[in-house]
């Protein structure tokens, strides 16, 4: 097995999981009427960013610097996603309005809410968007996946002497 096989599998799994999470969120929005808040769509954007970084990482996976930079970017994005999910649950969901929050401003600046409204337009406030999925708050599903993506990034970095 070549040294690039394992990192490539990690990156492919990260990309598929990230894009799959966005697909699942879109499915629950359209099929089950679970409307997203600004923090929800910000997490979608972070998942898309992780997926794109992971796919681009597949191109540079054989180079140690490429593996390291991809691992660092995925780890940073996953940390941002975990922070967004935790903020959504512990702060934003207790608020009647999400207007002009950091998430709302980021999405507005990105203009993705206007370019791809079905995917990135917030159509609920934070308190209304707080809904369970299979008995667990939706943002905790997101938090768990961001955590797994962070572990994958750490594994990518650890296996390739980034830390030691």
Residue pairs with C-beta under 8 A, 6 or more apart in sequence:
3 62
4 61
4 62
6 159
7 57
7 61
7 67
7 156
7 159
7 160
8 58
8 61
10 152
10 155
10 156
11 54
11 55
11 57
11 58
11 61
11 70
11 156
12 54
12 58
13 152
14 50
14 51
14 54
14 74
14 149
14 152
14 153
15 50
15 51
15 54
15 55
15 58
17 145
17 148
17 149
18 47
18 48
18 50
18 51
18 54
18 145
18 149
19 47
19 48
19 51
21 44
21 47
21 142
21 145
22 44
22 47
22 48
22 51
22 119
25 36
25 40
25 44
26 118
26 119
28 34
28 133
28 138
29 35
29 36
29 118
30 118
34 129
34 131
34 133
34 138
35 123
35 124
35 128
35 129
36 44
36 121
36 122
36 123
36 124
36 129
37 88
37 92
37 98
37 103
37 122
37 124
37 125
37 126
37 128
37 129
38 92
38 98
38 101
38 103
38 104
38 107
38 122
38 126
39 84
39 85
39 87
39 88
39 92
39 98
39 101
39 103
39 126
39 129
39 139
40 88
40 122
40 124
40 129
40 138
40 139
41 103
41 107
41 113
41 119
41 120
41 121
41 122
42 84
42 103
42 106
42 107
43 81
43 84
43 85
43 88
43 139
43 142
43 146
44 119
44 120
45 106
45 107
45 110
45 112
45 120
46 77
46 80
46 81
46 84
46 146
47 81
47 145
49 77
50 74
50 77
50 78
50 81
50 149
53 70
53 73
53 74
53 77
54 70
54 74
56 70
57 66
57 67
57 70
57 71
57 73
57 74
59 66
60 66
60 67
60 69
60 70
61 67
61 70
64 160
64 161
67 156
67 157
67 160
68 157
68 160
68 162
70 156
71 153
71 154
71 156
71 157
71 160
71 162
72 153
72 157
72 162
74 149
74 150
74 152
74 153
74 156
75 150
75 153
75 154
75 157
77 149
78 146
78 147
78 149
78 150
78 153
79 146
79 150
81 142
81 143
81 146
81 149
82 143
82 146
82 147
82 150
84 103
85 139
85 140
85 142
85 143
85 146
86 139
86 143
88 103
88 126
88 139
89 130
89 137
89 139
89 140
89 143
92 98
92 101
92 103
92 126
93 126
93 127
93 129
93 130
93 139
94 126
94 127
95 125
95 126
95 127
96 125
96 127
97 125
97 126
98 104
98 122
98 125
98 126
99 125
101 126
103 122
104 122
107 113
107 120
107 122
110 120
112 119
112 120
113 120
113 121
113 122
114 121
129 138
130 137
130 138
130 139
131 137
131 138
132 138
133 141
157 163
